[in-house]
Amino acid sequence: MQNFLDPAILFFVLGITAGALKSNLEIPPQISRFLSLYLLMALGLKGGFALAKSGLTGEVAISLACALLLAVVVPLAGYHLLRRFLNGYDAAAVAATYGSVSAVTFITAVQYLDNHGIAFGGHMAAAMALMESPAIVLAVVLANLQRKRDAAVGGQTLQSSMPMKRLLHESLTDGTPLLLMGAMVIGMLTGDTGKAIMQPFTGDLFKGMLAFFLLDMGLLAARNVGGLKGKSAWLLAYALISPMVHASAALLLGMLFGMSSGNTILLMVLAGSASYIAVPAVVRQAIPEANASLYFGMSLGLTFPFNILVGIPLYAYLAQRFL
């Protein structure tokens, strides 16, 4: 219940309510983009300052290795399950969406841990950046295999919609991980001096900016849930159940490798989140055969609100209970 008394979460609920009521309340796209860039930059700096203080430890390596493992296993497992209900292209696109991560969900979880005094490592921001791209690459490979099968059946020549070289370039130079990692490096280089200088930027403004951005996310979530009308109940169940399954896998890894509760919570949040920015932007070009309203509606209309309102406190409770 305490999570619902957080101003940022209440602004998210306000956004959902306004969207459901079809209010004309809206955040201009340029403002929304600025807020997104601000939050990523502030998060990267915070992570860099923390890493400058703690240094590179064994848990850093373990956390990053677990993140990379989840980034590969989750989309592959998701694809094989989704093929029971969807064609190869939609299955690949949805698997990529749920195999990648949501930066806003992660940022909200970081604020939650700060509010509750739960310690975590700054390197978890690097884990987020590391988990963003593998699912996209795997999805395009799976889609290309589907195209080969379709071409073989139809006796046609295969034409890939996006060359792998271009895909890798776009995935690795995408603005989200680039800004995040760049800010983290700057934070590591400047350390305590940089932290003192940037405190008004990374500390005092952060909570208000997050609340403003979550208001916009609530509006978007409410307005995109309509795209799921008429879809299979199995897909709707997947959008709500798979985050908990993926988070449980992250919890098992945290228990197995003796990770701290704070780092495990963030790994659970990353594993349980679904991308609604980076993946749709790339997949829309790389897999044009997939239904964009399906993977976008599932991630933004159902999974994102679930994680913000229920998932984050649930993952925190489970991690603290079992660790």
Backbone bond lengths (Angstrom), bond angles and torsions (degrees), N, CA, C in turn:
res aa  C-N    CA-C-N  psi(-1)  N-CA   C-N-CA  omega(-1)  CA-C   N-CA-C  phi
1 M - - - 1.470 - - 1.528 111.08 -
2 Q 1.346 115.64 -32.89 1.461 119.63 -178.47 1.524 111.43 -61.57
3 N 1.356 116.33 -31.47 1.458 120.12 179.36 1.517 111.40 -62.16
4 F 1.347 117.48 -34.52 1.455 121.31 -178.27 1.530 112.30 -75.42
5 L 1.334 117.29 -12.05 1.462 120.36 177.01 1.523 111.70 -93.16
6 D 1.314 116.92 1.88 1.459 121.66 175.25 1.532 108.33 -74.39
7 P 1.344 118.28 127.15 1.470 119.61 -178.17 1.522 113.92 -54.72
8 A 1.349 117.53 -40.03 1.462 120.22 -179.58 1.527 110.87 -61.91
9 I 1.338 117.20 -42.33 1.466 120.80 179.51 1.526 110.35 -67.58
10 L 1.324 116.71 -38.32 1.458 119.78 178.93 1.524 111.72 -66.27
11 F 1.330 117.34 -33.44 1.464 119.77 174.85 1.528 110.60 -67.75
12 F 1.330 116.74 -33.68 1.460 119.84 175.47 1.531 109.93 -64.30
13 V 1.331 116.59 -44.00 1.466 121.09 177.27 1.524 110.24 -62.28
14 L 1.336 116.93 -40.01 1.466 120.53 176.76 1.519 110.90 -59.87
15 G 1.330 116.75 -41.73 1.461 120.45 178.37 1.515 111.91 -63.15
16 I 1.337 117.11 -43.38 1.469 120.93 177.73 1.519 110.28 -61.65
17 T 1.338 116.41 -43.30 1.464 121.11 -179.48 1.523 110.64 -63.17
18 A 1.327 116.94 -46.51 1.464 120.97 179.99 1.525 110.93 -62.14
19 G 1.335 116.52 -41.22 1.461 119.86 178.69 1.512 112.04 -65.81
20 A 1.343 116.83 -40.88 1.460 120.78 179.83 1.525 111.38 -65.85
21 L 1.329 116.35 -32.41 1.472 121.23 178.83 1.521 112.48 -83.19
22 K 1.364 115.96 0.97 1.471 122.20 -179.25 1.532 111.65 59.48
23 S 1.330 115.54 37.90 1.458 120.93 176.29 1.526 110.25 -68.10
24 N 1.334 116.37 156.28 1.472 119.80 177.39 1.528 111.86 -87.35
25 L 1.333 116.93 9.71 1.461 121.03 175.63 1.525 109.23 -62.49
26 E 1.318 118.17 130.02 1.456 121.16 177.76 1.522 110.36 -155.01
27 I 1.315 115.05 153.18 1.458 122.24 175.43 1.526 106.84 -103.65
28 P 1.321 118.94 123.80 1.473 120.39 -179.97 1.527 110.81 -54.60
29 P 1.332 117.75 140.13 1.473 121.04 -177.73 1.527 113.43 -53.98
30 Q 1.343 117.22 -36.39 1.471 119.58 -179.36 1.525 110.88 -65.74
31 I 1.340 116.53 -38.50 1.462 121.03 178.37 1.529 110.02 -67.34
32 S 1.328 116.17 -42.88 1.459 120.64 179.21 1.529 110.71 -61.65
33 R 1.325 116.47 -41.36 1.456 120.63 178.59 1.533 111.18 -64.48
34 F 1.331 116.30 -40.86 1.455 120.29 177.91 1.527 111.19 -62.11
35 L 1.343 116.30 -43.79 1.465 120.42 179.96 1.524 110.95 -61.71
36 S 1.336 116.31 -41.24 1.450 120.65 178.49 1.526 111.17 -61.36
37 L 1.338 116.96 -45.88 1.463 121.39 179.72 1.530 111.09 -64.65
38 Y 1.338 115.61 -40.51 1.471 119.22 178.72 1.522 111.08 -60.16
39 L 1.347 116.56 -48.91 1.457 120.79 -176.96 1.531 111.50 -61.95
40 L 1.330 116.79 -40.64 1.464 120.20 178.61 1.524 111.17 -65.29
41 M 1.336 115.81 -43.07 1.462 120.14 -179.46 1.529 110.73 -64.77
42 A 1.326 116.40 -44.45 1.464 120.45 179.89 1.522 110.76 -64.81
43 L 1.335 117.06 -41.41 1.464 120.64 179.11 1.523 110.69 -63.70
44 G 1.331 117.27 -43.93 1.457 120.69 178.82 1.517 112.36 -61.13
45 L 1.327 116.24 -43.11 1.461 119.96 178.22 1.524 111.52 -63.05
46 K 1.333 116.11 -44.21 1.470 119.86 178.74 1.527 110.62 -58.98
47 G 1.339 115.72 -44.83 1.458 119.46 178.83 1.512 112.07 -63.27
48 G 1.342 117.27 -40.14 1.459 121.32 178.55 1.512 112.48 -64.69
49 F 1.334 116.52 -42.31 1.469 120.01 178.47 1.533 110.48 -61.81
50 A 1.356 115.87 -41.16 1.463 120.06 -179.79 1.531 110.94 -66.86
51 L 1.333 116.77 -40.58 1.460 120.43 179.23 1.524 111.63 -67.06
52 A 1.334 116.68 -35.95 1.463 120.05 178.24 1.522 110.59 -61.92
53 K 1.328 116.31 -31.18 1.463 121.23 -178.82 1.529 111.69 -82.25
54 S 1.342 117.08 -41.09 1.468 120.68 -174.58 1.521 113.53 -89.11
55 G 1.340 116.19 -29.78 1.459 120.03 -175.83 1.518 111.61 79.04
56 L 1.326 116.31 177.89 1.460 121.81 179.75 1.527 109.20 -87.37
57 T 1.324 116.05 115.77 1.467 121.66 -175.91 1.530 110.32 -115.93
58 G 1.330 115.18 177.12 1.453 120.55 177.85 1.515 111.71 -63.10
59 E 1.336 116.95 -36.92 1.464 118.79 -179.77 1.520 111.42 -67.77
60 V 1.324 116.89 -30.14 1.465 119.58 176.21 1.527 109.32 -60.95
61 A 1.322 116.35 -48.57 1.469 121.08 -179.51 1.530 111.07 -63.04
62 I 1.344 116.27 -42.00 1.466 120.04 -179.83 1.528 110.67 -64.35
63 S 1.337 116.81 -44.62 1.461 121.00 -178.89 1.522 111.49 -61.17
64 L 1.330 116.66 -44.14 1.466 120.89 -179.21 1.527 110.77 -67.44
65 A 1.345 117.05 -38.12 1.463 120.41 178.21 1.529 110.82 -65.36
66 C 1.328 117.16 -41.22 1.471 121.46 177.80 1.525 110.66 -64.63
67 A 1.321 116.24 -40.09 1.463 120.50 179.00 1.524 110.56 -62.33
68 L 1.325 116.47 -43.91 1.464 120.42 -179.77 1.525 110.95 -65.77
69 L 1.330 116.76 -39.67 1.462 120.86 178.03 1.530 110.76 -60.46
70 L 1.326 116.63 -46.92 1.466 120.90 179.10 1.525 111.48 -63.65
71 A 1.334 116.68 -36.23 1.459 121.14 -178.75 1.516 112.20 -64.86
72 V 1.330 117.16 -21.79 1.465 121.56 178.57 1.526 111.24 -97.00
73 V 1.326 116.98 -44.85 1.461 121.30 -174.61 1.527 111.84 -70.01
74 V 1.341 118.15 -42.93 1.467 121.22 -175.50 1.528 112.50 -60.64
75 P 1.342 120.32 -50.53 1.467 118.06 179.86 1.524 113.74 -66.23
76 L 1.349 117.75 -34.70 1.462 119.88 179.25 1.535 110.84 -66.93
77 A 1.330 116.27 -45.21 1.468 120.01 178.36 1.524 110.51 -64.82
78 G 1.339 116.25 -41.37 1.454 120.48 179.21 1.517 111.92 -61.80
79 Y 1.327 116.65 -41.41 1.468 120.43 -179.01 1.522 110.98 -61.68
80 H 1.324 116.80 -47.25 1.463 119.87 -178.25 1.522 112.07 -65.00
81 L 1.313 118.28 -32.39 1.463 121.02 176.14 1.529 110.74 -73.71
82 L 1.321 117.03 -44.79 1.467 121.34 -176.28 1.525 113.23 -68.49
83 R 1.331 117.21 -22.93 1.467 120.30 178.21 1.529 111.57 -63.35
84 R 1.338 117.05 -16.06 1.464 120.14 176.90 1.527 111.25 -73.08
85 F 1.349 116.54 -22.47 1.465 120.03 -175.30 1.526 113.52 -119.10
86 L 1.340 117.43 -18.11 1.463 120.86 -172.49 1.519 111.09 -129.09
87 N 1.338 115.85 161.61 1.457 119.38 172.55 1.533 109.28 -71.32
88 G 1.324 117.58 170.52 1.459 121.77 -173.95 1.515 113.90 -60.38
89 Y 1.343 117.04 -36.06 1.465 120.43 -176.94 1.530 111.44 -72.97
90 D 1.334 116.30 -45.72 1.466 119.42 178.33 1.526 110.81 -65.87
91 A 1.330 116.85 -38.55 1.462 120.23 179.29 1.526 110.75 -63.14
92 A 1.333 116.39 -41.96 1.471 120.12 179.32 1.521 110.93 -65.39
93 A 1.337 117.40 -41.40 1.467 121.33 -178.16 1.524 111.38 -67.49
94 V 1.326 117.17 -44.20 1.471 120.71 179.62 1.532 109.98 -67.73
95 A 1.332 116.60 -39.87 1.471 120.15 178.50 1.522 110.60 -62.20
96 A 1.336 117.23 -39.33 1.468 120.66 177.51 1.517 110.70 -65.34
97 T 1.318 116.38 -40.42 1.465 121.19 179.90 1.525 111.35 -60.39
98 Y 1.337 116.07 -43.55 1.466 120.29 -177.19 1.523 112.29 -87.88
99 G 1.328 116.95 -12.97 1.455 119.59 175.11 1.510 112.88 -86.59
100 S 1.346 115.92 -20.26 1.458 120.72 176.90 1.535 108.81 -90.71
101 V 1.329 117.47 -167.09 1.469 120.22 -171.50 1.525 111.69 -130.88
102 S 1.315 114.61 161.55 1.464 122.67 175.94 1.528 109.23 -108.13
103 A 1.326 115.60 115.04 1.466 119.95 -179.45 1.525 111.29 -63.49
104 V 1.330 117.50 -38.59 1.467 120.49 -177.16 1.525 110.67 -67.71
105 T 1.336 117.20 -38.93 1.464 120.14 176.20 1.522 109.94 -61.84
106 F 1.324 116.48 -43.21 1.460 121.13 178.98 1.529 111.18 -63.01
107 I 1.328 117.39 -45.24 1.468 121.69 179.85 1.523 110.61 -62.07
108 T 1.332 116.58 -40.56 1.464 120.64 177.54 1.528 110.47 -63.80
109 A 1.332 116.81 -38.69 1.471 120.74 178.23 1.525 111.10 -66.41
110 V 1.332 116.80 -38.99 1.468 120.48 176.96 1.529 110.06 -60.39
111 Q 1.330 116.79 -43.20 1.459 120.47 178.44 1.528 110.98 -65.10
112 Y 1.332 115.98 -37.39 1.466 120.79 177.84 1.533 110.36 -61.11
113 L 1.333 116.23 -45.69 1.467 119.80 179.65 1.523 111.21 -64.73
114 D 1.327 116.76 -40.45 1.463 120.42 176.55 1.521 110.79 -59.73
115 N 1.325 116.39 -44.80 1.467 121.06 -178.56 1.526 112.22 -63.30
116 H 1.341 116.15 -31.28 1.458 120.56 -176.67 1.530 112.70 -100.74
117 G 1.319 116.64 7.46 1.461 120.26 176.34 1.513 114.90 65.60
118 I 1.326 116.96 31.17 1.465 121.60 179.52 1.526 108.35 -97.40
119 A 1.325 116.54 120.02 1.468 121.30 -176.62 1.527 111.20 -74.13
120 F 1.330 116.21 145.86 1.462 122.02 176.99 1.520 108.22 -151.56
121 G 1.322 115.95 163.26 1.457 121.13 -177.99 1.519 112.62 -88.92
122 G 1.329 116.05 141.60 1.455 120.28 178.08 1.519 112.82 -64.08
123 H 1.347 116.39 -20.82 1.467 119.78 -179.04 1.518 112.73 -67.86
124 M 1.341 118.61 -13.78 1.460 119.91 180.00 1.523 111.34 -65.05
125 A 1.338 117.34 -22.97 1.466 119.28 173.41 1.524 110.33 -66.24
126 A 1.336 116.27 -35.47 1.470 120.11 175.67 1.526 110.14 -67.21
127 A 1.332 116.97 -35.76 1.460 120.66 176.87 1.521 110.45 -61.52
128 M 1.332 116.26 -39.36 1.459 120.11 177.81 1.525 111.02 -61.21
129 A 1.333 116.52 -46.61 1.463 120.57 179.83 1.527 110.81 -62.90
130 L 1.331 116.28 -37.19 1.462 121.56 -178.45 1.529 111.70 -67.42
131 M 1.334 116.83 -30.93 1.464 121.06 -175.00 1.524 113.54 -85.21
132 E 1.310 117.86 -5.48 1.462 119.31 -171.54 1.522 113.58 -76.66
133 S 1.327 118.35 -40.18 1.465 121.29 -168.94 1.525 117.32 -91.02
134 P 1.362 120.76 -35.68 1.468 119.05 -174.85 1.519 114.65 -53.26
135 A 1.331 117.75 -39.67 1.463 120.55 -178.45 1.526 111.34 -64.25
136 I 1.329 116.87 -36.65 1.464 120.44 179.75 1.524 109.88 -65.02
137 V 1.330 116.37 -46.67 1.468 120.83 -179.52 1.528 110.38 -61.62
138 L 1.340 116.77 -44.75 1.458 120.59 -179.91 1.529 111.19 -63.09
139 A 1.324 117.10 -39.49 1.462 120.68 -179.46 1.523 111.27 -63.83
140 V 1.325 117.25 -41.10 1.466 120.63 179.96 1.520 110.23 -67.63
141 V 1.329 117.79 -38.45 1.465 121.27 176.17 1.528 109.87 -61.56
142 L 1.333 116.90 -45.36 1.464 120.93 179.53 1.527 111.33 -64.68
143 A 1.332 116.94 -38.96 1.464 120.73 177.99 1.525 110.91 -65.71
144 N 1.326 117.22 -38.96 1.461 120.41 178.02 1.531 111.27 -65.23
145 L 1.325 116.74 -37.44 1.466 119.93 175.79 1.530 110.44 -63.34
146 Q 1.341 116.42 -37.92 1.457 120.64 177.97 1.525 110.14 -66.06
147 R 1.334 116.42 -39.43 1.467 120.09 178.07 1.533 111.04 -62.87
148 K 1.327 116.34 -39.33 1.462 120.15 178.72 1.527 110.37 -63.22
149 R 1.335 115.87 -40.63 1.459 119.09 178.38 1.520 110.62 -65.24
150 D 1.339 116.35 -43.28 1.464 120.30 179.40 1.521 111.31 -63.97
151 A 1.346 115.78 -40.66 1.467 120.28 -179.61 1.522 110.64 -66.40
152 A 1.329 116.35 -38.03 1.465 120.05 179.65 1.523 110.93 -65.20
153 V 1.336 116.09 -39.43 1.460 120.49 179.58 1.522 110.56 -67.89
154 G 1.347 115.83 -41.16 1.464 120.10 -177.27 1.513 114.42 -88.62
155 G 1.330 116.91 -4.11 1.455 119.92 -179.25 1.515 113.24 67.74
156 Q 1.339 117.67 30.87 1.459 121.91 -177.80 1.522 110.44 -108.10
157 T 1.328 115.26 167.69 1.464 121.51 176.29 1.516 109.06 -88.73
158 L 1.315 117.28 133.05 1.466 121.87 -178.13 1.517 111.19 -70.86
159 Q 1.327 116.32 132.61 1.461 122.08 174.14 1.515 108.77 -125.85
160 S 1.318 116.27 108.79 1.467 120.77 -179.57 1.516 110.05 -71.59
161 S 1.356 117.50 138.04 1.464 120.76 -176.92 1.520 112.28 -76.25
162 M 1.330 118.39 -22.77 1.463 121.06 179.51 1.523 109.24 -149.16
163 P 1.330 118.54 120.66 1.468 120.36 179.03 1.526 110.81 -59.22
164 M 1.337 116.23 144.75 1.463 120.78 -177.49 1.524 111.95 -60.59
165 K 1.346 116.81 -35.89 1.461 120.15 179.71 1.520 110.70 -60.88
166 R 1.317 115.89 -43.84 1.468 120.18 179.17 1.523 110.86 -67.09
167 L 1.329 116.00 -39.78 1.461 120.08 179.12 1.525 111.10 -60.98
168 L 1.328 116.76 -47.29 1.458 120.65 179.69 1.519 111.12 -62.02
169 H 1.329 116.46 -39.79 1.469 119.83 179.35 1.521 110.75 -63.28
170 E 1.350 116.46 -45.60 1.462 119.73 -178.64 1.528 111.35 -67.27
171 S 1.336 116.39 -35.97 1.466 120.00 -179.11 1.519 111.53 -68.66
172 L 1.341 116.05 -41.42 1.459 120.31 -174.70 1.520 113.32 -83.07
173 T 1.347 117.14 -20.92 1.466 119.81 -179.61 1.527 112.08 -110.21
174 D 1.324 116.58 11.60 1.466 119.64 178.02 1.527 110.33 -56.83
175 G 1.323 116.04 145.12 1.464 120.67 -173.68 1.510 114.62 -59.17
176 T 1.348 117.33 -34.92 1.464 120.08 -176.55 1.529 112.77 -62.52
177 P 1.359 119.26 -59.14 1.476 117.93 179.82 1.524 112.71 -67.64
178 L 1.334 116.72 -30.63 1.459 119.28 -178.50 1.523 111.24 -65.61
179 L 1.338 116.98 -47.13 1.466 120.78 178.63 1.518 110.65 -65.86
180 L 1.322 116.34 -42.46 1.465 120.95 -178.48 1.526 111.14 -61.28
181 M 1.337 116.33 -50.44 1.460 120.11 -177.78 1.529 111.33 -69.28
182 G 1.338 116.55 -37.81 1.460 119.30 177.81 1.513 112.03 -62.08
183 A 1.346 116.40 -44.08 1.465 120.43 178.27 1.527 110.86 -65.05
184 M 1.327 116.78 -35.35 1.457 120.08 179.05 1.530 111.10 -65.76
185 V 1.331 116.66 -42.30 1.469 120.64 177.70 1.524 110.15 -62.20
186 I 1.329 116.95 -42.03 1.468 120.93 178.66 1.525 110.29 -62.84
187 G 1.328 116.92 -40.47 1.458 120.90 177.48 1.518 111.98 -63.69
188 M 1.340 116.71 -40.11 1.464 120.34 178.92 1.524 111.37 -66.45
189 L 1.337 116.47 -39.23 1.460 120.49 -177.63 1.528 112.39 -70.48
190 T 1.335 116.51 -35.07 1.469 119.91 -174.94 1.528 112.88 -92.07
191 G 1.346 117.84 -24.14 1.463 121.49 174.22 1.517 114.91 57.03
192 D 1.328 116.36 -140.17 1.465 121.65 -175.58 1.526 112.39 -63.15
193 T 1.326 117.04 -34.03 1.460 119.86 178.87 1.520 110.44 -63.69
194 G 1.330 115.94 -46.98 1.456 119.89 177.89 1.518 112.41 -64.21
195 K 1.333 116.08 -36.91 1.458 119.96 179.39 1.520 111.44 -62.04
196 A 1.327 116.91 -42.68 1.468 120.81 179.05 1.527 111.00 -64.87
197 I 1.322 116.22 -41.31 1.464 120.23 -179.09 1.527 111.19 -66.36
198 M 1.345 117.06 -40.97 1.466 121.74 -173.34 1.521 113.39 -92.63
199 Q 1.333 118.39 3.37 1.457 121.10 -176.44 1.536 113.54 -52.26
200 P 1.343 119.27 -46.38 1.472 117.51 178.49 1.527 112.68 -59.84
201 F 1.333 116.36 -31.57 1.466 121.71 -177.32 1.524 111.82 -79.43
202 T 1.331 117.05 -48.35 1.464 120.71 -175.28 1.526 113.24 -88.46
203 G 1.316 117.90 -17.24 1.462 120.65 -176.73 1.512 113.83 -109.09
204 D 1.323 116.58 -66.09 1.467 121.10 -172.18 1.530 113.06 -64.42
205 L 1.334 117.46 -38.61 1.459 120.68 -175.96 1.526 112.97 -83.79
206 F 1.327 117.09 -21.23 1.457 121.16 -166.55 1.527 112.83 -58.11
207 K 1.323 117.00 -48.83 1.463 120.67 -174.88 1.530 111.52 -62.09
208 G 1.327 116.80 -44.36 1.464 119.90 -179.81 1.516 112.32 -66.00
209 M 1.332 116.88 -40.57 1.459 120.70 178.90 1.527 110.70 -64.71
210 L 1.343 116.49 -39.55 1.460 120.29 178.48 1.527 110.60 -63.89
211 A 1.320 117.56 -41.86 1.462 121.20 178.75 1.527 110.84 -61.81
212 F 1.334 116.78 -42.68 1.456 121.79 179.45 1.534 110.01 -62.75
213 F 1.340 116.06 -43.21 1.462 120.14 -178.47 1.528 111.12 -68.69
214 L 1.340 117.66 -38.63 1.459 120.30 178.90 1.526 111.70 -67.78
215 L 1.330 117.57 -28.33 1.462 120.27 172.56 1.529 109.69 -60.25
216 D 1.321 116.11 -45.24 1.462 121.08 178.01 1.521 111.15 -64.47
217 M 1.338 117.11 -40.91 1.456 120.67 179.59 1.531 111.72 -65.23
218 G 1.328 116.71 -35.36 1.459 120.19 176.44 1.519 111.44 -63.79
219 L 1.334 116.38 -41.92 1.467 120.74 176.66 1.529 110.81 -61.01
220 L 1.322 116.60 -46.32 1.465 120.95 -179.32 1.524 111.53 -63.86
221 A 1.337 116.46 -42.54 1.458 120.58 -178.88 1.526 110.93 -60.74
222 A 1.333 116.74 -46.05 1.467 121.06 -178.52 1.523 111.33 -64.59
223 R 1.326 116.42 -35.14 1.468 119.91 -176.44 1.514 113.84 -83.03
224 N 1.339 117.38 -11.62 1.460 120.01 -179.81 1.520 113.68 -105.41
225 V 1.313 117.26 -10.81 1.459 119.02 -179.70 1.523 110.78 -66.90
226 G 1.349 117.53 -24.25 1.466 121.03 178.75 1.510 113.16 -63.19
227 G 1.330 117.39 -23.48 1.461 120.72 179.35 1.512 113.61 -67.40
228 L 1.336 116.91 -9.61 1.466 120.70 -178.94 1.528 112.45 -95.17
229 K 1.342 116.51 3.15 1.459 119.74 -180.00 1.523 110.53 -60.09
230 G 1.309 115.80 131.64 1.460 120.03 177.29 1.509 114.60 82.22
231 K 1.328 118.40 -1.19 1.461 120.95 179.56 1.531 110.37 -78.91
232 S 1.314 115.34 159.35 1.463 121.31 -178.38 1.527 111.17 -59.77
233 A 1.318 115.02 140.05 1.468 120.06 177.51 1.523 110.74 -62.44
234 W 1.338 117.82 -27.20 1.460 121.20 178.35 1.522 110.84 -64.24
235 L 1.329 116.42 -37.17 1.464 119.89 179.91 1.523 110.83 -70.09
236 L 1.335 116.01 -39.22 1.460 119.63 177.71 1.531 110.09 -64.55
237 A 1.338 115.52 -38.71 1.463 119.50 177.33 1.530 110.22 -65.50
238 Y 1.336 116.41 -38.84 1.469 120.14 179.00 1.523 110.71 -61.06
239 A 1.336 116.92 -39.73 1.459 121.14 -178.27 1.521 112.40 -64.60
240 L 1.337 117.05 -25.07 1.460 120.37 -177.99 1.532 113.23 -103.37
241 I 1.328 116.61 -28.74 1.466 119.95 -176.50 1.528 112.02 -90.77
242 S 1.339 116.87 -38.07 1.470 119.26 -176.51 1.534 113.25 -59.59
243 P 1.353 119.87 -36.81 1.474 117.74 176.72 1.521 112.73 -57.23
244 M 1.333 116.99 -39.33 1.467 119.54 -179.39 1.528 111.42 -71.43
245 V 1.339 116.14 -34.89 1.466 119.82 177.62 1.523 110.09 -66.84
246 H 1.336 116.65 -46.14 1.462 120.40 -179.78 1.534 111.04 -65.00
247 A 1.329 116.08 -39.59 1.466 120.04 178.05 1.523 110.81 -65.29
248 S 1.328 116.67 -35.43 1.470 120.26 178.07 1.523 110.96 -64.98
249 A 1.341 116.69 -37.71 1.466 120.27 176.78 1.527 110.15 -63.09
250 A 1.342 116.01 -40.19 1.468 119.94 177.68 1.523 110.91 -65.97
251 L 1.320 117.06 -37.89 1.466 120.85 177.96 1.531 110.39 -62.71
252 L 1.329 116.79 -41.59 1.466 120.28 178.35 1.526 111.03 -62.21
253 L 1.324 116.73 -40.45 1.464 120.12 177.42 1.531 110.63 -64.22
254 G 1.340 115.89 -41.80 1.458 119.97 178.26 1.512 112.08 -61.34
255 M 1.323 116.55 -40.61 1.466 120.99 178.28 1.530 110.85 -68.93
256 L 1.337 116.12 -41.75 1.459 121.41 -176.95 1.526 111.94 -63.38
257 F 1.349 116.02 -40.08 1.459 119.96 -174.72 1.527 113.61 -102.37
258 G 1.338 116.70 8.77 1.459 120.39 174.84 1.516 114.12 65.70
259 M 1.329 117.54 36.10 1.461 120.75 178.36 1.531 110.12 -73.36
260 S 1.326 116.19 156.17 1.466 120.67 177.63 1.520 109.63 -68.54
261 S 1.338 115.82 159.17 1.468 119.04 -177.97 1.527 111.34 -64.04
262 G 1.337 117.73 -38.90 1.462 120.13 -179.46 1.514 112.12 -63.39
263 N 1.326 117.13 -45.52 1.463 120.72 178.90 1.524 111.26 -66.92
264 T 1.319 116.29 -36.42 1.465 119.80 178.89 1.520 110.88 -66.72
265 I 1.320 116.68 -40.58 1.467 120.10 177.77 1.522 110.39 -58.93
266 L 1.323 116.62 -46.14 1.473 119.64 -179.30 1.527 111.00 -67.16
267 L 1.324 117.99 -35.54 1.465 120.15 176.23 1.526 109.88 -65.66
268 M 1.327 117.03 -38.26 1.468 120.93 176.87 1.525 110.79 -64.49
269 V 1.321 116.30 -41.92 1.466 120.53 178.81 1.526 110.51 -62.59
270 L 1.333 116.61 -43.95 1.462 120.49 178.94 1.521 111.05 -63.02
271 A 1.328 117.02 -45.68 1.462 120.63 -179.13 1.525 111.39 -65.78
272 G 1.332 116.54 -34.48 1.460 120.51 -177.27 1.512 114.79 -86.22
273 S 1.326 117.54 -8.56 1.462 119.94 -177.67 1.530 110.84 -86.32
274 A 1.309 115.71 168.77 1.467 122.02 178.81 1.519 108.50 -137.69
275 S 1.306 116.25 138.58 1.464 120.85 -177.10 1.529 111.08 -76.20
276 Y 1.309 116.33 139.48 1.469 120.26 173.63 1.525 110.83 -130.14
277 I 1.346 117.30 7.71 1.466 120.98 177.95 1.524 110.47 -120.74
278 A 1.331 116.78 -65.48 1.469 120.87 -173.96 1.526 111.88 -65.50
279 V 1.331 117.18 -49.65 1.464 119.61 -176.66 1.525 112.44 -64.99
280 P 1.347 119.64 -51.03 1.465 117.75 178.61 1.525 113.77 -56.40
281 A 1.342 116.56 -36.56 1.462 119.38 -178.44 1.526 111.60 -63.40
282 V 1.330 116.74 -41.14 1.471 120.47 -178.66 1.520 111.15 -82.88
283 V 1.329 117.27 -44.27 1.464 121.49 -175.31 1.527 111.21 -65.40
284 R 1.318 116.36 -32.20 1.466 119.11 178.91 1.526 111.21 -58.39
285 Q 1.333 116.58 -34.73 1.465 120.81 177.49 1.523 111.86 -87.66
286 A 1.331 116.48 -41.12 1.461 120.67 -173.99 1.530 112.81 -76.45
287 I 1.348 117.36 -31.92 1.472 121.12 -179.91 1.534 108.17 -129.84
288 P 1.339 117.86 69.82 1.465 120.45 -177.47 1.526 112.83 -64.73
289 E 1.344 116.76 -17.16 1.470 119.83 179.58 1.528 111.93 -71.47
290 A 1.329 117.81 -19.88 1.466 121.50 -177.23 1.525 110.75 -77.46
291 N 1.312 115.63 151.70 1.468 123.22 179.37 1.530 109.10 -82.87
292 A 1.343 116.77 105.49 1.471 121.18 -175.62 1.524 112.23 -62.70
293 S 1.329 117.43 -36.33 1.468 119.53 -178.49 1.525 111.25 -65.30
294 L 1.336 116.58 -23.59 1.463 120.22 -179.35 1.518 110.95 -72.70
295 Y 1.349 116.77 -59.58 1.468 118.27 -176.01 1.520 112.16 -71.08
296 F 1.343 117.93 -31.37 1.465 120.17 177.99 1.528 110.62 -72.66
297 G 1.339 116.37 -42.69 1.464 120.52 179.76 1.511 112.58 -65.08
298 M 1.336 117.20 -39.93 1.463 120.62 179.57 1.528 111.29 -64.49
299 S 1.335 115.93 -47.31 1.467 119.08 -174.65 1.523 112.12 -72.36
300 L 1.331 116.78 -45.56 1.466 119.68 -175.52 1.523 112.37 -86.59
301 G 1.333 117.07 -35.36 1.459 120.03 -176.21 1.519 114.32 -80.24
302 L 1.343 117.20 -28.62 1.465 119.77 -176.09 1.536 113.51 -121.69
303 T 1.330 116.70 -55.34 1.469 119.51 -172.48 1.521 112.25 -67.91
304 F 1.321 117.56 -43.01 1.465 119.84 -179.12 1.534 111.83 -61.60
305 P 1.340 119.94 -51.15 1.475 118.75 177.01 1.526 112.75 -60.22
306 F 1.345 116.82 -38.77 1.460 119.45 179.24 1.528 110.81 -59.43
307 N 1.322 116.44 -46.99 1.468 119.62 -178.05 1.530 112.18 -66.47
308 I 1.318 117.19 -40.80 1.461 120.63 -178.58 1.525 111.47 -66.40
309 L 1.326 116.61 -42.82 1.460 120.35 -173.81 1.528 113.60 -89.11
310 V 1.322 117.39 -35.04 1.463 120.91 -173.59 1.528 112.45 -120.57
311 G 1.333 116.67 -45.03 1.456 121.64 -170.92 1.514 114.59 -59.70
312 I 1.326 117.41 -50.97 1.467 120.49 -174.89 1.533 112.02 -58.79
313 P 1.336 119.26 -52.20 1.480 117.59 177.51 1.519 113.06 -64.48
314 L 1.342 117.52 -31.56 1.469 120.55 178.21 1.527 110.61 -67.14
315 Y 1.329 117.30 -45.61 1.462 120.48 179.49 1.532 110.52 -63.61
316 A 1.324 116.46 -38.66 1.469 120.43 179.73 1.538 109.88 -64.41
317 Y 1.320 116.03 -42.35 1.477 119.70 179.64 1.523 110.79 -63.13
318 L 1.333 116.98 -45.74 1.453 120.66 -177.69 1.531 111.50 -64.95
319 A 1.320 116.60 -43.54 1.467 119.74 -178.87 1.516 111.12 -63.01
320 Q 1.328 116.62 -42.82 1.461 119.61 179.94 1.525 111.86 -71.00
321 R 1.326 115.87 -28.11 1.473 120.39 179.81 1.535 111.12 -72.96
322 F 1.332 116.59 -42.27 1.468 119.97 -172.82 1.527 113.53 -95.61
323 L 1.313 118.90 -16.34 1.472 120.25 178.69 1.525 108.33 -96.25
